Amino acid sequence: MNIRQIVLDTETTGLDPKQGHKMIEIGCVELIDRKLTGNNLHFYVNPEREIDAGAIAVHGINNDFLKDKPCFSDVAEDLLAYLKDSEVIIHNAPFDVGFLDNEFSQCIDGYDELTNYCEVFDTLVQARQLHPGQRNDLDSLCKRYEVDNSNRDLHGGLLDAEILADVYLRMSGGQTSLTLGEALSTTGDDKKEFVTIRRDDGEIPVIRANSVELKNHIEWVDRLEQASGEESVWRKLQQ
């Protein structure tokens, strides 16, 4: 069974939909079996209200740019159909889900809430579990996982979704395009010679993981196995 995931990010007119703020950009990146498909979805939306100056400073989108864009009600059905029955991956999910639920409920009859149409996975929660006490915003995660975000001068729905997809893949299982069997094969002229390094100054110190680190490792292995559908090599080593 193919696992379909949608990495999603939004930009908005402000911080709180309860104060009438709206989405102005929605970017979605599709993964199937942890591989980018190119079947992405991207909308700019006319919020029919002014954008806060603080929000413009973050994403650089102004009302003049959006005045000829569709309203959310024009794209709502297509967006919900695209998200349905997938796992939606969001960084700081309550923020984006709050806006999505607010706007879907205003233009789709009988709409309940997003989690009744798809699963939601919050990468901020995942990052805090993996890196407690550290900065876990998207820029910090890019630096930690060596993801190129040099084009991210301003926030953007589709750009941030693309960056988050890369971060998520590395954070939840490393590089997925690498085939270990092929990478480690050494035949013919490609055969490598390995040299044993000896130490003459005593035993090599062993630093063992503490209880918190072990717990984080076990949770990481659980997520890796859930995503891949297979038992990981780490689990086999523990048996």
N, C-alpha and C positions, 0 to 999 in steps of 0.2 A: 504494500500500500504506500503510495507516495505521500510524503509529509509536506503540506503546503503552509508556508509562513509568509506573512506580509509585514515588512518593517515600515512603520508609519511615523510621520512627523507632521506637525501643523505649525502655522504661524497665525497670529491673532491680532485683534485690534487692542487688546489689553489683557489683564490677568484673570478676570472673573466673569464667566458667562452669566452669573446671577445678577450682575450689574449691567447686563445688556451687551457685553462684548461678544464679538463674532469671530469666526475663522475667516482668514483671507487667503490661505494657501494650505493645500493638503498634498503631501508627497508620499507615495507608496512604492515599495520595492518588493518584488515577488521572489521568494526562494522556494524551490521544490527539492526535497532531499538535500537541503543545505547548499544548493547551487543556485546562483543568480540566473534567472530565465530571460531577463529583458522585458518581461511583460509587466511593466510598471504603469502606474496611474498618477497623474499630476493635474491638479486644478488650481487656478487662481480664482478667487471668489469675490464678488462685490458685496461688501458687508452692509451697504446702505446705511452707514453711520461713519462718523469721523474716527480715525485711528489715533490713539494716544501718542503723544510725542515720544514718550519713553519706549513704546513699542517700535516706532519707526527707527529709533536709534539702534535697536537690536537687529531688525531684519531689513531695513531700508526700503520697505514697500509703502507707497503713499496712495492717497485716494485718487489722484489723477491717473495713476497707472491702472487702477482697478475699475474705473468708471464704465468701461465697455466690457467687463468680464461678467459671466453669468452669476446669478444669485445661487445660494446654496441649494435652494429648492429645485433648481434646474439640474443639479448633478447628484442629488441625494440618493435617488434610486440606483443609479449606476455605481456609486461608491459603496452602498450597503451590499449590493449584489457581489461586488468584487471582494469585499471583506468576509462575506458569509462563509461559514464552515472552515475557516482558516485559523491559524494561531497568529494573532496580531502582536507584534513586538514593538514596544514603545519605551522610550527613556523618560521616566517620571510619568507613568501611565495615567494616574488620576487627573492630571492636568488636561491631557488631550482627550481622554474618555469623557471628562466632564463637558467639554465643548461639543464633542460628537453627540453625546446623549441629548444635550440641550437643543441642538439644531435638528437632529433627526426627529425628535419628538414634536417639533413644531411643523414639520412638513410631510411626515409619513403617518397615515392613519394606522392606529393600532400598534405603533412602535413601542417596544418595552424598554430595554436597555441593551447596550452593545454586547455584554457578556452572555446574552441569550441567543446571539447570532454567531458568535465566535469566541474563542479563548483569547485571553489577554495575558501577555507575559511582559513584566516590567524589568528592563535591564538595569535600572537604577537599584532596585532591590537586589538583583543578582550581584551587581558590582559591590554593593555595601557588604554583602555576605562574603565575597571573595577578598575584599580589601577593606576590612573594618578600620575606621579611624583615618582613612585617607580621603583625598578629594576624588569624587567619582562623577563629576560633570563630564560631558562628552569630550571636551578638549583634553581634560586630564587623562581620560581613558585612551584617547588617540595617542598621546605621548607614551603612556604605559605599554600599549600594545603595538606601538610603531605603525600606526595607521596615518597615512598622509592626509592631513587636513589643511594643507597650505592654501587651498582655494577658499577657505572658510573665513573671509574677512567679515562677513555678516551671516546671520542665521538664514537658512532657506529650507523650506519644507522638503523638496526633493533632494537637495544636496545633503541635508542632515540625515535623511533616511538612508541615502547611499553610504554615508560615512558610518552610521549606526549599524548597518548590515555588516560591514567589514569588522567593526568592533565586536559585534555579537558573535560572529563566526570564530574569531580568535579567542574571545573570552569564554566561549562555551565548548571549545574543542580544538582550537588551533587552526592551522591551514588545512583546508579540506581538499585542495586540489592535489596534494602530495600523495603519491602512491608509495608507501614505504617499501614494498617488495621490490619495486623497480629502482627506487633510490638507493637501496642497499646492495643491489646485485653488482657483482664484480666479475666480469668474464673477459677473457682475451686480453687485449692490451690495456683494458680499463682496470685491471686488477690492481688493488692498492696494497702497499706493504705497511703493516702496522708495527710500531715500535713500542716496547714496554718502557715506561718511565719509572725508574727506581728512585726511592728516597733513602738517603743515608742518615737523616737527622731525626730518626725516631718514628713513632706511629703517626699516621694521618688522623687528625682529630675528627670525630664523628659528632655532628650536631643534630640531635633528634628533634622531630617536630613536637610541639607542645599540644595539649588537648584541643585548643581552639583551632590550630592549624590542621590537626587531624580531622576535626569535624568539618572544616571548610573543604578539605580534600575529598572527604566522603560525599558531601553534597555536590561537589563539582563532578565527581565520577557518576553520580546518579543522573545528573542532567545530561552528561555526555552519552550515557547509555540510552536515555530516553530519546535523545535526538537521533542517534545512530541505529537504534533498534538491535544492537548487538552488545555482548558482554565485552567490557574493556580489558586491556591487558593489565591495568592496575588491579582490577578485581581478581583476575586470575593469580596475580602475584601474592595477593592477600590470603588466598585459600591454602 
